[in-house]
Amino acid sequence: MKAVVTRVTEATVTVDGEVVGAIAEPGLLVLLGVHKEDTTEQAATMARKLHELRILRDEESCASTGAPLLVVSQFTLYGDTRKGRRPSWTAAARPPEAERLVQKVVTRLRDRGAPVETGRFGAMMSVHSVNDGPFTVLIEV
């Protein structure tokens, strides 16, 4: 499982002109990719890491401040570009499994008390964010 995590002051996800997820205060935008061999345990670990990651201002985390997270499924994080000119997606989880594990991360975050918004799995989404810093990290579990 892989996530690109950006500290933002605000972020929105729009599908067909409709805002489906938004955070209007400082928090984290999470682009989350699922590998074909990922497990429920990795989803739980990812949720914990995202919630406790100390990259907000003053080295705070979402867990310590109550800051929101906007989680957006992003299978393209597993695009392999080592050969040719087109990425290969063979490492990415199949859609049903990816959706299940993304939802598991979201559920685990909410179980921890985190305010979480999401995109819409499988939809063509427009993601708008205002980076804070900018500050972006890659997490792999």
Secondary structure per residue as TSV (DSSP state, phi and psi in degrees):
chain	resnum	aa	ss	phi	psi
A	1	M	-	360.0	139.9
A	2	K	E	-136.9	140.6
A	3	A	E	-137.2	137.2
A	4	V	E	-100.8	117.8
A	5	V	E	-116.1	123.8
A	6	T	E	-120.6	131.7
A	7	R	E	-75.6	126.7
A	8	V	E	-129.8	158.6
A	9	T	E	-93.6	-21.6
A	10	E	E	-166.4	157.6
A	11	A	E	-160.6	148.0
A	12	T	E	-139.7	153.2
A	13	V	E	-123.9	127.6
A	14	T	E	-120.5	137.4
A	15	V	E	-127.8	123.6
A	16	D	T	50.3	43.3
A	17	G	T	79.7	-1.2
A	18	E	E	-108.9	128.3
A	19	V	E	-72.4	119.4
A	20	V	E	-105.0	-15.5
A	21	G	E	-158.9	139.2
A	22	A	E	-157.6	146.1
A	23	I	E	-125.3	131.8
A	24	A	-	-110.7	18.9
A	25	E	S	-145.2	167.4
A	26	P	S	-55.9	136.2
A	27	G	E	-174.7	-151.6
A	28	L	E	-123.5	134.5
A	29	L	E	-97.9	123.9
A	30	V	E	-118.3	115.9
A	31	L	E	-95.4	115.6
A	32	L	E	-115.6	120.9
A	33	G	E	-110.5	143.5
A	34	V	-	-115.9	126.4
A	35	H	B	-82.3	152.4
A	36	K	T	-62.7	-18.0
A	37	E	T	-104.8	7.6
A	38	D	-	-69.0	155.2
A	39	T	-	-125.6	170.7
A	40	T	H	-60.2	-36.7
A	41	E	H	-63.6	-39.8
A	42	Q	H	-66.7	-35.6
A	43	A	H	-62.5	-42.2
A	44	A	H	-64.4	-41.7
A	45	T	H	-64.0	-42.4
A	46	M	H	-61.6	-44.6
A	47	A	H	-59.0	-45.4
A	48	R	H	-61.4	-46.4
A	49	K	H	-62.5	-44.0
A	50	L	H	-61.7	-44.4
A	51	H	H	-67.5	-36.4
A	52	E	H	-99.0	-0.8
A	53	L	-	-62.6	122.1
A	54	R	-	-93.7	70.0
A	55	I	-	-120.9	3.7
A	56	L	B	-75.9	173.0
A	57	R	G	-52.7	145.9
A	58	D	G	58.8	30.1
A	59	E	G	57.2	35.5
A	60	E	B	-90.2	167.6
A	61	S	-	-123.5	170.7
A	62	C	H	-62.9	-34.3
A	63	A	H	-64.0	-39.4
A	64	S	H	-84.1	-22.3
A	65	T	H	-111.1	-17.1
A	66	G	-	79.6	13.8
A	67	A	-	-64.2	147.2
A	68	P	-	-81.6	162.3
A	69	L	E	-126.3	140.8
A	70	L	E	-113.4	111.5
A	71	V	E	-103.4	124.5
A	72	V	E	-125.8	122.3
A	73	S	E	-62.8	136.0
A	74	Q	-	-145.5	80.5
A	75	F	G	-62.1	-23.1
A	76	T	G	-66.9	-11.2
A	77	L	G	-63.3	-19.9
A	78	Y	G	-102.4	21.7
A	79	G	-	-71.7	128.0
A	80	D	B	-98.6	116.9
A	81	T	-	-112.8	17.8
A	82	R	S	-69.2	-28.1
A	83	K	S	-121.4	143.1
A	84	G	S	68.4	-163.0
A	85	R	S	-113.8	-4.2
A	86	R	S	-116.2	135.6
A	87	P	-	-66.0	148.5
A	88	S	B	-100.9	138.0
A	89	W	-	-107.0	16.5
A	90	T	T	-64.5	-22.9
A	91	A	T	-81.8	-19.0
A	92	A	B	-73.2	145.6
A	93	A	-	-65.5	150.3
A	94	R	-	-63.5	149.3
A	95	P	H	-50.0	-47.1
A	96	P	H	-60.8	-40.9
A	97	E	H	-72.3	-40.6
A	98	A	H	-61.2	-45.0
A	99	E	H	-61.3	-42.1
A	100	R	H	-61.1	-44.1
A	101	L	H	-76.2	-34.0
A	102	V	H	-62.4	-45.0
A	103	Q	H	-62.8	-34.5
A	104	K	H	-63.7	-42.1
A	105	V	H	-61.5	-46.4
A	106	V	H	-61.4	-45.2
A	107	T	H	-61.7	-44.7
A	108	R	H	-62.8	-40.5
A	109	L	H	-61.3	-46.1
A	110	R	H	-65.3	-36.7
A	111	D	H	-61.0	-29.1
A	112	R	T	-81.9	-3.2
A	113	G	T	94.2	7.6
A	114	A	-	-78.3	136.3
A	115	P	-	-76.4	119.8
A	116	V	E	-127.8	131.6
A	117	E	E	-112.3	160.6
A	118	T	E	-139.1	164.9
A	119	G	-	-84.1	-161.4
A	120	R	-	-118.3	117.4
A	121	F	T	-57.5	132.0
A	122	G	T	79.6	-5.0
A	123	A	S	-87.6	158.1
A	124	M	-	-79.2	111.6
A	125	M	-	-111.6	147.4
A	126	S	E	-107.4	119.4
A	127	V	E	-109.4	123.8
A	128	H	E	-117.5	132.0
A	129	S	E	-145.3	153.4
A	130	V	E	-112.7	106.0
A	131	N	E	-68.5	144.2
A	132	D	E	-111.4	102.6
A	133	G	E	133.4	-71.2
A	134	P	E	-69.3	150.6
A	135	F	E	-139.1	110.4
A	136	T	E	-135.4	134.8
A	137	V	E	-131.6	158.2
A	138	L	E	-108.2	130.9
A	139	I	E	-118.4	133.0
A	140	E	E	-129.2	132.7
A	141	V	-	-129.7	360.0
